[in-house]
Amino acid sequence: MSRSALPHRWRRLPAATAAGVALLLLAGPATAGTAAPPDREADAPVVLERSADEQADVVEVTVAGTAQLDALVATGVDLDHHVTPTEAGIVVHAVVTPTEVAALKRMGYRVGAVLHAAADSAQRISEREATIAAHRADNRAYTATLQRSAAASDVKIIRADYYTSGTNQVLSVEAKWAQGQTSTSTLTVARDSGPGTEIGSGGTQTISRFVDAGVYLYHRGAAAVTARPQRIQITSPTGDVAVAEVAEWLPIPADSPEGPGYQKDFVTSYLTPTELYDRIKQLADAYPQLAEVVKLPYQTNGYRRKAQVVLGGTTATRVAVDSLAWGHEGGNDITVELADPGAADRPLTVTVTGKAIRVSLATDAAGAVTSTAAQVAAALTAEAGALVTAYTYRGDAGAGVVAPVAPTPLSDNLKAPAGVSRDPHPVYAIRIGKYRDGSRTGVLAYAQEHAREWVPPLVAVETAERLLRNHATDENTKQLLRTLDIWIVPSINPDGGHYSFYDYASQRRNMTNHCAPGGATDALARNSWGVDNNRNYTEYSLFDGYSGASASCTGDTYAGPSELSEPENRNVDWLAQRPNMKFSMNLHSSGNYFMWSPGAYATPGRISAPRPTLAEESFFWGASSRILTAIKRHRNMAVTPARTGPISDVLYSAAGNSGDMLWYKYGIYAWNFEVGTSFQPTWDEAHQETMEFSNGLVELLRVARDYDKDKKRPTSTLSVTPSATEGSVSVRFDVSEPAAVFYTLDGSKPTFASTLYASAGIREGAETLTVPVGTKIHWFSVDAAGNIERNYRPDDDSLTFNRGWATLPTG
Ligand SMILES: [Zn+2]
């Protein structure tokens, strides 16, 4: 299924109570401990009348005490929030017309100074008009300049990142060119050679179009450099120019998050799923206060197959034979023989002796064999149906005459030692945390959806072991285990994992054969079966019409017969639906990618699953740079900017992947690692990759802890700059941390239903709004943890939202 509405990740209100403004007034400092609203019926208060043709002033009114203040409030007078106890009494500010002033005086209130006269407002308005007129004039002057500058250029630099990786220095550039869909031109990037140097002095590099599913996304490319450039410039083929500052990607801060004596490096070899599960059981046994092993609710279909054989050579003569019993439960003991009777005019007969099946083939008057594949298959199924079923090859008519075959064993072709269970296999998670009751922020890490990816499971167990072994001595680790509810599943797909280790190293999928009779169900297809567990989930799936998954039972990205058809996938769904689950890491290999949603699009048109909001995307980027910096600390391996971002922006569409289900269905911040350089690298390399990506996984836990502890409210400012559009200005909101901004342009109170400040486009950062000069702008921001700027409460009469004008700053 697909959902168009996102969960309200950024809309959580803090638990603070909503005290009304009027009550705050009565309960102010002057009345503390005594405030109680007057009994209005008993007091029968005088209610002020306001004449429609009068303007109001703000005046001071002094009351003797709380009783008189209550009486004043009961008149219905318009008071602002100002309440000051003084020696002369309580001074309040009333917004009143001359008629109301006279009435208040008649009632005996002491009316004092006029603080703000109606005429003052008129003065402000004429000042405002003059300012706007001046800005309009300024704008016209700027316009000519801007039309030649980057804002009006047909090329826009979206990223310029300098980084080191290993011993290399690299400059990675991404830019969008307005003609990029139709023109195949590369773009040339000119670099300076450091602060204060000329553009071009650092050399040039070209960047090429990134086109996916026929849609131009942007130009990108990286080149080795010998010095860190400060600025770059791109001149497009039309002569337009864009310049940008170069940022440093993943600089490593001096302070390590790992304290002195921090222990790591616990894995010493590749581990099969059986060994992975044994390892987490040992860990949980060693730290019973901190960890437990949880058997997930769905067992796999098992590392097991029927015993099979295909007899015969050419397609028309082939007979496929499958045991009814699983191979390890007797199927492997069955043999089949196709015997030439050695005599003329013999009928086709089948004899079963124990597990030995002997087919005596029919012959003609000359003694030649006449039985066809179809006849033999039918006879086997009819006469030996207690042991086997037989069929012609992949739907062929089977008209070819078979050749005799000596007794041949059927086999499940499974080579794992007997210690590897052939039964439906439980999938185990290790749950780590001091408080494993669902009350803490949940984090899920899971590996080996793809069987042949042998390093990611090691990252999972290494991380579990770091958490447990450092708990007693490392304060940071102790804090993670106090704050979080950590679920680590080292192998989601143990059947495929075992198959990859013992039988077929390139196995990607699980072992379940969903091919229909007449299709690729025979022994020769045994390495082609299975469901791609990372395509069988529920959001933006093949079944929803999205790209990047196969409907073929032998396709390597086979999505399965239906969403969540596979037990492996139902286990992930079960984990993700835990209400406290907020963060996840899906560990894959390879390619050194780091990705998040959207992970799928529909074709034609490359229609993407909904993109995260600007705030969500900036949270993804912010957390990602922390995680990737931790990875880089190990041996200075930089996951590149070009391989960081939404799956479908940097890699390809993967309909029905797990990250998308966790994000769209459950609102979990879901990332995907593509660890290392190959599926099964040399041990030395596998070991290094394990160490570096475990660094990253531990940093994800720190991101989760900081999210959990985040009580700091975001702040935001309005930036107004000249616009190329006459009579308008360019407006942006700047936030102190990743935060959603909701705004209005019509003077109304902003709420969660107001316009959400958005991204300018794929990988472009915040949009620039073009609004008429003088527009009144109201807004507030809310961070990922739900903290709202200035304690504003959009759903009640709180007024502490931000206010600004679309006017250029003066001076
Ligand atoms: Zn994978």
Residues whose N, C-alpha, C, O or C-beta is under 5 A from the ligand:
A	BS01	ZN	H450 H588 S589
